[in-house]
Amino acid sequence: MPAVSNQEWLNQNSLRNYPFKEDMLLIPTSSGILLTDVRIPNYLVVDLIITVPGDTTPRLYLSQLGLIGNLITFVFTDEADIQVATLSVDLNTHTKNKAYNLVGAGTYDDVRGMVVLGDLTRLTQDLAEGLYTFTLNTTEFENSTVRPAIRGVRSLQLLNGGAESGYIYGHVKLIAGSNIRLTYLPDYNGIRVDAISGNGLNEECECPSGVGERNIVRTINGKAIEFAEIVGDGQCIEVKVNGNKIVISDICSTPCCGCPELEFVTESLKTLEASIDNLENYANQLAERISNFVTSFVLTIGAGS
């Protein structure tokens, strides 16, 4: 039988501490006392890669492990005992060497990673149900599994009057609009937005000179507001000004009746509809009786013959 020259990476990890540091005991504690009769099986976690933004790369460890029924839960924590991420897996749906996504929470909401769990068919035999607590000295992960990343702006989103835009990613440019000036402040690593008047940064008005400078409405049907006039026809169309409103009314189309009259007509229609239904029922009964009479008459004539 030929010798095995190389084993698969994940199979090798199922026989050793990795991704935990090689000198980790993988033993839980209770009130500061090591529970030496319980140990995390090497085949439970066979690979881990996690990206943690920040100025320095934190030391991560498995702070809690829960096994209740068919659900197993992992809690990942940094050296300051701040929770980084959690993961829950249903053993009924798990397959050997399956990878699961890690998503950070709280101050680590931008953490992303993946953890690979090995063959867990013997887990309930090797690890009793319960909630186990660990320390940095017993379940710290290898430094190579924790990747540093520069924390920055992940995306931008515009909010205007309650309407939200989609997320904007990548290299985003801020563009100054009319009467707006953008200034980069290197000392604060920020951008200052100034509302200014003129300075050559406002766009030229496309209207004729003087039009629209003091009035919000610039044109009506293509006519400049100073040359536009709204008038009635002197017969049915009446134009009135009420504050900042222009009211155009058709005085020839005033309704001849109001709500009481309409209510009376509606109730009358309902009564008429009920009468029609009664009349239809009476007609159906009359048709049925006529049919029965004709049938009886024909049978009587036939019997007499």
C-alpha positions in Angstrom: 0.0 0.0 0.0 1.6 3.3 -1.0 2.4 5.8 1.7 0.2 8.9 2.2 2.2 11.8 1.0 -0.2 14.6 1.8 -3.4 14.9 3.7 -6.2 17.4 3.0 -5.8 20.7 4.9 -9.1 20.5 6.7 -8.6 16.8 7.6 -5.2 17.7 9.1 -6.8 20.5 11.2 -9.4 18.0 12.6 -6.4 16.3 14.3 -4.8 19.4 15.8 -5.7 22.7 17.6 -5.8 24.9 14.5 -7.3 27.5 14.1 -6.7 27.9 17.8 -3.1 28.5 18.9 -1.2 25.2 19.3 -0.6 25.6 23.0 -4.3 26.3 23.9 -5.9 23.8 26.3 -9.4 24.3 24.8 -10.8 23.6 28.3 -13.7 25.6 29.8 -13.7 27.3 33.2 -16.2 27.7 35.9 -15.7 30.5 38.5 -12.1 30.6 37.4 -11.5 26.9 37.8 -10.6 24.7 34.7 -13.0 21.9 34.0 -10.4 19.4 32.9 -13.0 16.7 32.1 -14.4 18.7 29.2 -12.5 19.8 26.1 -13.4 21.2 22.7 -12.9 18.5 20.1 -10.2 19.3 17.5 -12.7 18.5 14.7 -15.2 21.1 15.8 -13.6 24.2 14.2 -11.2 23.3 11.4 -10.6 26.7 9.8 -11.2 30.4 10.5 -10.6 33.6 8.7 -11.9 37.0 10.0 -11.2 40.6 9.1 -11.3 43.1 11.9 -11.0 46.8 11.1 -9.1 49.0 13.6 -5.8 50.6 14.3 -4.4 47.4 15.7 -5.2 43.8 15.2 -7.0 42.5 18.3 -6.5 39.1 19.8 -9.7 37.0 19.4 -10.8 34.0 21.3 -13.9 31.8 21.7 -15.5 33.1 24.9 -18.6 30.9 24.9 -19.8 27.7 23.3 -23.4 26.4 23.8 -24.8 23.0 22.8 -28.5 22.7 23.4 -30.3 19.9 21.5 -29.3 20.2 17.8 -28.3 23.8 18.1 -24.6 24.8 18.7 -23.7 28.5 19.3 -20.3 30.2 19.2 -19.4 33.6 20.7 -16.3 35.3 19.5 -14.7 38.0 21.7 -11.7 40.3 21.7 -9.1 40.5 24.5 -11.1 43.4 26.1 -14.1 41.0 26.4 -16.1 42.9 23.8 -18.2 40.7 21.7 -17.1 40.6 18.1 -19.5 38.1 16.4 -21.8 35.2 17.1 -22.8 32.1 15.1 -25.5 29.5 15.6 -25.6 26.3 13.5 -28.3 23.6 13.3 -26.6 20.2 13.4 -29.4 18.6 11.4 -28.4 20.7 8.3 -24.7 20.7 8.8 -22.4 18.8 6.5 -18.7 18.0 7.0 -16.3 21.0 6.4 -19.2 23.4 5.7 -18.3 27.1 5.9 -20.4 29.7 7.6 -20.4 33.5 7.3 -19.5 35.6 10.3 -21.0 39.1 10.7 -19.9 41.4 13.5 -22.2 43.2 15.9 -22.2 46.4 18.0 -18.9 48.3 17.7 -17.7 45.5 15.4 -20.6 45.7 13.0 -18.1 46.0 10.1 -16.4 42.7 10.9 -16.7 39.9 8.2 -15.3 36.4 8.2 -15.9 32.7 7.7 -15.6 29.7 10.0 -15.4 26.1 8.9 -16.8 23.3 11.0 -15.7 19.7 10.6 -17.4 16.3 10.9 -19.8 16.8 13.8 -21.5 13.4 13.8 -19.7 12.4 17.1 -20.1 15.8 18.7 -23.0 14.9 21.1 -20.9 11.9 22.2 -17.8 13.9 22.9 -19.4 17.0 24.3 -22.3 17.1 26.7 -25.1 19.6 26.4 -24.5 22.9 28.2 -23.1 26.4 28.0 -19.3 26.5 28.3 -17.2 29.6 29.1 -13.6 30.1 28.1 -10.8 32.6 28.6 -8.2 34.2 26.3 -5.6 31.8 27.8 -7.5 28.7 26.8 -9.1 29.4 23.4 -7.2 32.2 21.6 -7.1 32.0 17.8 -3.9 32.0 15.8 -2.7 35.5 14.7 -2.8 34.5 11.1 -6.6 33.8 11.2 -7.3 37.5 12.3 -6.7 39.9 9.4 -6.3 43.6 10.1 -8.3 46.1 8.0 -8.4 49.9 7.9 -11.8 51.1 9.2 -13.3 53.7 6.8 -16.6 54.8 5.3 -18.3 51.7 3.8 -21.0 53.6 1.9 -23.0 56.8 1.6 -26.8 57.3 1.4 -28.8 60.3 0.6 -31.9 61.3 2.7 -34.2 64.0 1.3 -37.5 64.6 3.0 -37.8 61.0 4.2 -36.9 59.5 0.8 -33.7 57.4 1.0 -31.4 56.7 -1.9 -29.6 53.4 -2.5 -26.2 52.8 -1.0 -23.3 54.5 -2.9 -20.0 52.6 -2.8 -16.5 53.0 -4.1 -14.8 56.4 -4.8 -17.5 59.0 -4.3 -17.2 62.6 -5.4 -19.0 65.5 -3.7 -20.0 68.1 -6.3 -20.7 71.7 -5.3 -24.1 73.0 -6.6 -25.3 76.5 -7.0 -24.1 78.9 -4.3 -22.3 76.0 -2.5 -18.6 75.8 -1.8 -16.8 72.7 -0.6 -13.5 73.0 1.3 -11.3 70.1 2.4 -9.8 70.6 5.9 -6.8 68.3 6.2 -6.3 69.1 9.9 -9.7 67.6 10.7 -9.8 65.1 7.8 -13.1 66.6 6.9 -15.1 68.6 4.3 -16.7 71.9 5.1 -19.9 72.9 3.2 -20.4 76.7 2.9 -23.5 78.4 1.5 -22.3 81.4 -0.3 -23.7 84.1 -2.6 -22.1 84.4 -6.0 -18.3 84.1 -6.1 -18.8 82.8 -9.6 -19.9 79.4 -8.3 -23.6 79.9 -9.1 -25.0 78.9 -12.5 -26.2 81.7 -14.8 -29.9 82.1 -15.0 -31.3 80.9 -18.4 -34.2 83.4 -18.2 -34.2 86.9 -19.8 -32.5 89.5 -17.6 -34.4 90.5 -14.6 -37.0 87.8 -14.9 -37.3 85.3 -12.0 -34.9 87.2 -9.7 -37.7 88.1 -7.3 -40.5 85.8 -8.3 -40.7 82.1 -7.7 -42.9 81.6 -10.8 -40.8 82.6 -13.8 -43.1 81.8 -16.8 -46.7 80.8 -17.5 -47.1 78.8 -20.7 -43.8 80.0 -21.9 -44.5 83.7 -21.2 -42.5 85.6 -18.7 -44.4 86.3 -15.5 -44.3 90.1 -16.0 -46.0 89.7 -19.3 -48.6 87.1 -18.2 -52.1 87.8 -17.1 -54.9 85.5 -16.1 -58.4 86.7 -16.9 -61.9 85.2 -17.0 -64.1 85.1 -20.1 -66.6 87.5 -18.6 -69.4 84.8 -18.7 -68.7 81.5 -16.9 -65.0 81.6 -15.9 -64.2 83.7 -12.9 -60.7 84.4 -11.6 -60.1 85.5 -8.0 -56.9 86.1 -5.9 -56.9 84.7 -2.4 -53.6 85.5 -0.7 -51.0 83.7 -2.7 -53.6 81.5 -4.4 -55.3 82.0 -7.8 -58.8 80.6 -7.8 -60.4 79.8 -11.2 -64.1 79.0 -10.9 -66.7 77.9 -13.4 -69.8 79.8 -12.2 -72.0 78.3 -14.9 -71.6 74.7 -13.6 -73.0 75.2 -10.1 -74.7 71.9 -9.0 -78.5 72.2 -8.9 -78.8 70.2 -5.7 -76.9 69.6 -2.5 -76.1 66.7 -0.2 -79.7 66.4 1.3 -81.2 66.1 -2.2 -78.6 63.5 -3.3 -79.2 61.5 -0.1 -83.0 61.5 -0.8 -82.3 60.3 -4.4 -80.0 57.5 -3.1 -82.5 56.2 -0.6 -85.2 56.3 -3.2 -83.1 54.2 -5.5 -82.5 51.7 -2.8 -86.3 51.4 -2.2 -86.8 51.0 -6.0 -84.2 48.3 -6.2 -85.9 46.4 -3.4 -89.2 46.7 -5.2 -87.7 45.4 -8.4 -86.3 42.4 -6.5 -89.8 41.6 -5.0 -91.3 42.0 -8.5 -88.8 39.5 -10.0 -89.5 37.0 -7.2 -93.3 37.3 -7.9 -92.8 36.9 -11.6 -90.7 33.7 -11.0 -93.4 32.3 -8.8 -96.1 33.1 -11.4 -94.1 31.5 -14.1 -93.7 28.4 -12.0 -97.4 28.2 -11.3 -98.3 28.6 -15.0 -95.9 25.9 -15.9 -97.4 23.5 -13.3 -100.9 24.4 -14.6 -100.0 23.6 -18.2 -98.4 20.4 -17.2 -101.5 19.3 -15.2 -103.8 20.3 -18.0 -101.9 18.4 -20.6 -101.9 15.3 -18.4 -105.7 15.6 -17.8 -106.5 15.9 -21.5 -104.3 12.9 -22.2 -106.0 10.8 -19.5 -109.5 11.7 -20.9 -108.6 10.6 -24.4 
